[in-house]
Each structure stands twice: as structure tokens, then as C-alpha cells.
Amino acid sequence: MFGISARAVCNAICGIICLTILTLVVLQAQFLIHIITEDWPPHTSAVPASEPPQNYYTLLNITVSATERDIKRAYRKQVLLIHPDKLQRLETSIRKEGKRQFDAVTQAFEVLTSDRRCYYDYNVMKVNMGQYIRCLDLWHERLMEEREREAAVKQKQEQEVDEDEDEDREGYNGI
């Protein structure tokens, strides 16, 4: 009844695949434009080049899907155990090892709670491109929200200053 040929089905599938690829390319281009225009650091290294990359997630005992709140909680827990101030009364070798571990945990925290997490996940943890793009999108949204909050606070402060100046002018006129 409906004479659909194999060729028509193949053409439809190829069209869908092409549209999907084109959509992904456009989305990636939009993210790159936002990164460039919003003064994001251009592909900053998440790990110093001189050292082999560490798995920051195992260092903090968390998973790759951990939220920023989970990362902060794990960092605080680790720091309580290895903070250099708590190790002052121990042997020098233990203090040095504790300081090294403290620095590594602090570096892991700094990377995983910044936009460098996206680059770290993509380059070191080898997450797929979709996860990388979602990560960049989340950081871009956070950046935009933060800028909106800062602008709202600044506008509120300017309004308060204007109101104070108006009250001062009215006070002088009444004398």
C-alpha cells in the first residue's frame, strides 16, 4: 500500500544524522562565542604541565557527578584531617607529607569548583563532548546569574545614593 523504498528510508536517516551533527556544531560554536566574549579564560590548564594529572575526584573521595556542594563538603572533611596546623607536633617527614597532601587537596578543590573543572573533566577524565558542553553551559549560566546579581546590587546601591542625595537637597531647601 505505502511503497516506501529502502533508499527513501536511508535518505531520511542521513538527513536526521546531518541535522543532529549540524545542531551540535552550532551549539559548540555558540558556547565558544560566549566563552570568548564573556572573558572566560581561554582553555586554561586544569593541571600544571610539569606534573602528571591526578584524579581529583578520588583525592576528595567523590564521584565525577558530584555537585559543588558535595565537593565543598568533601574538601572540608579532608582538610580537617590533614591541615598543616594540626600536624605541627608530628615528625618533620609526616608534616611534609601532610603539607603535600594538603596542597593536592586544595588544588583539587580549586579546579573542581571553578570553570577549570570542564577542561579537567574533558582532558584528564576523558568525558564525552556532550558532558563537556553541558559543563560549559552550566558555568556560563552561573557567570551570567552572578553578573545579573552584581548589576542588581549595584543598581540598588545607586538608587539608595540618589535617594540620600534627594533627601539632603530637600533638607537644604527647607532651611
C-alpha positions as CSV (number, residue, x, y, z in Angstrom):
1,M,0.0,0.0,0.0
2,F,2.6,2.5,1.1
3,G,5.6,2.0,-1.2
4,I,8.5,3.3,0.9
5,S,11.7,2.3,-0.6
6,A,14.9,1.5,1.3
7,R,16.5,4.4,-0.5
8,A,13.9,6.8,0.9
9,V,14.5,5.5,4.4
10,C,18.3,5.8,4.1
11,N,17.9,9.4,2.8
12,A,15.7,10.2,5.8
13,I,18.1,8.7,8.3
14,C,21.0,10.6,6.6
15,G,19.1,13.8,6.9
16,I,18.4,13.3,10.6
17,I,22.1,12.5,11.2
18,C,23.2,15.6,9.3
19,L,20.8,17.8,11.2
20,T,22.0,16.4,14.6
21,I,25.6,17.0,13.7
22,L,24.9,20.5,12.4
23,T,23.0,21.2,15.7
24,L,25.9,20.0,17.8
25,V,28.4,22.2,15.8
26,V,26.2,25.2,16.1
27,L,25.8,24.7,19.9
28,Q,29.5,24.3,20.3
29,A,30.1,27.5,18.3
30,Q,27.7,29.4,20.5
31,F,29.5,28.2,23.6
32,L,32.8,29.2,22.2
33,I,31.5,32.6,21.2
34,H,30.2,33.1,24.8
35,I,33.5,32.0,26.2
36,I,35.4,34.4,24.1
37,T,33.0,37.4,24.6
38,E,32.4,36.8,28.3
39,D,36.2,37.0,29.2
40,W,36.4,33.4,30.2
41,P,39.9,32.1,30.5
42,P,40.9,30.5,27.2
43,H,41.5,26.8,27.8
44,T,43.4,27.3,31.0
45,S,45.2,24.2,32.1
46,A,43.5,22.4,35.0
47,V,46.7,20.6,35.9
48,P,50.2,22.1,35.9
49,A,52.1,20.7,32.9
50,S,55.1,19.6,35.0
51,E,53.1,17.0,37.0
52,P,51.2,14.0,35.7
53,P,47.5,14.6,36.1
54,Q,45.9,13.3,39.4
55,N,42.4,12.1,39.8
56,Y,41.0,14.9,41.8
57,Y,37.7,13.0,42.4
58,T,39.4,10.1,44.1
59,L,41.6,12.5,46.0
60,L,38.4,14.0,47.5
61,N,36.6,10.7,47.7
62,I,33.7,11.9,45.4
63,T,32.3,10.9,42.0
64,V,32.5,12.7,38.7
65,S,28.9,13.6,39.0
66,A,29.4,15.4,42.4
67,T,27.8,18.8,42.9
68,E,29.7,21.8,44.0
69,R,28.1,21.3,47.5
70,D,29.4,17.7,47.6
71,I,32.9,18.9,46.6
72,K,33.0,21.6,49.3
73,R,31.8,19.1,51.9
74,A,34.5,16.5,50.9
75,Y,37.2,19.2,50.8
76,R,36.3,20.4,54.4
77,K,36.4,16.8,55.6
78,Q,39.8,16.2,54.1
79,V,41.2,19.4,55.3
80,L,40.2,18.7,58.9
81,L,42.4,15.6,58.8
82,I,45.5,16.9,57.0
83,H,45.7,20.6,57.8
84,P,49.3,21.7,58.5
85,D,48.3,23.4,61.7
86,K,47.1,20.0,63.1
87,L,50.3,18.3,62.1
88,Q,52.8,20.7,63.8
89,R,53.7,18.4,66.7
90,L,54.5,15.4,64.5
91,E,57.7,14.4,62.8
92,T,59.1,16.5,60.0
93,S,58.6,13.8,57.4
94,I,55.0,13.4,58.4
95,R,54.5,17.2,58.3
96,K,56.0,17.4,54.8
97,E,53.8,14.6,53.5
98,G,50.8,16.2,55.2
99,K,51.6,19.6,53.6
100,R,52.0,17.9,50.2
101,Q,48.6,16.2,50.6
102,F,47.0,19.4,51.8
103,D,48.3,21.3,48.7
104,A,47.0,18.5,46.4
105,V,43.5,18.5,48.0
106,T,43.4,22.3,47.9
107,Q,44.4,22.3,44.2
108,A,41.7,19.7,43.5
109,F,39.1,21.8,45.3
110,E,40.2,24.9,43.3
111,V,40.0,23.1,40.0
112,L,36.7,21.3,40.7
113,T,34.9,24.5,42.0
114,S,35.9,26.7,39.0
115,D,35.3,26.7,35.3
116,R,38.6,24.7,35.0
117,R,36.5,21.6,36.0
118,C,35.1,21.4,32.5
119,Y,38.6,21.3,31.0
120,Y,39.8,18.9,33.6
121,D,36.9,16.5,33.0
122,Y,37.4,16.7,29.3
123,N,41.2,16.5,29.1
124,V,42.0,14.3,32.1
125,M,38.9,12.3,32.9
126,K,38.1,12.0,29.2
127,V,34.3,12.7,29.5
128,N,32.5,12.8,26.2
129,M,31.8,16.0,24.2
130,G,28.2,16.2,25.3
131,Q,29.1,16.3,29.0
132,Y,31.8,18.9,28.3
133,I,29.3,21.1,26.5
134,R,26.8,20.8,29.4
135,C,29.5,21.7,31.9
136,L,30.5,24.8,29.9
137,D,26.8,25.7,29.6
138,L,26.3,25.4,33.4
139,W,29.3,27.6,34.1
140,H,28.2,30.2,31.6
141,E,24.7,30.3,33.2
142,R,26.4,30.7,36.6
143,L,28.5,33.5,35.3
144,M,25.5,35.3,33.8
145,E,23.5,34.9,37.0
146,E,26.4,36.2,39.1
147,R,26.7,39.2,36.8
148,E,23.0,39.9,37.0
149,R,23.1,39.8,40.8
150,E,26.1,42.1,40.8
151,A,24.3,44.5,38.5
152,A,21.1,44.4,40.6
153,V,23.2,45.1,43.8
154,K,25.0,48.0,42.1
155,Q,21.7,49.4,40.8
156,K,20.2,49.2,44.3
157,Q,23.2,51.0,45.8
158,E,23.0,53.7,43.2
159,Q,19.3,54.2,43.9
160,E,20.0,54.5,47.6
161,V,22.7,57.1,47.0
162,D,20.3,59.0,44.7
163,E,17.6,58.9,47.5
164,D,20.1,60.1,50.1
165,E,21.1,63.0,47.8
166,D,17.4,63.9,47.2
167,E,16.8,63.9,51.0
168,D,19.9,66.1,51.5
169,R,18.7,68.6,48.9
170,E,15.2,68.7,50.4
171,G,16.8,69.4,53.8
172,Y,18.8,72.3,52.5
173,N,15.7,73.8,50.7
174,G,13.7,73.7,54.0
175,I,16.3,75.8,55.9
